[in-house]
Amino acid sequence: MITSFITLQAQQGANPMMTFLMFGLIIVVFYFFMIRPQMKRQKELRKFQESLKKGDKVIIAGGVYGKVTEVKEEYVKVEISDNVEVKVAKSTVIRDVSDIQTR
């Protein structure tokens, strides 16, 4: 579809520089509205995961709520119920429970 559009413009005598300018503009808009915000969110998540400490109430990627009981370099232990602890990778801790408003 795009190639037929370009071919149609070329047949009509359109300036090829305008076509390249339009593609460049699309790439710039795509970067600022999709790629850049996603990179910012990933950076904030990594910062949060590195700042985990004992006693933090968190949510694990599977949707499990718990309380951090031990923090190591690669993993954390999360208490999900009385006397029930799970050992999970730091990368699976996705959110602090205090971010969620309770009703």
Secondary structure, 3 states (H helix, E strand, C coil): CHHHHHHHHHHCCCCHHHHHHHHHHHHHHHHHHHHHHHHHHHHHHHHHHHCCCCCCEEEECCCCEEEEEEECCCEEEEEEECCEEEEEEHHHEEEEHHHCCCC
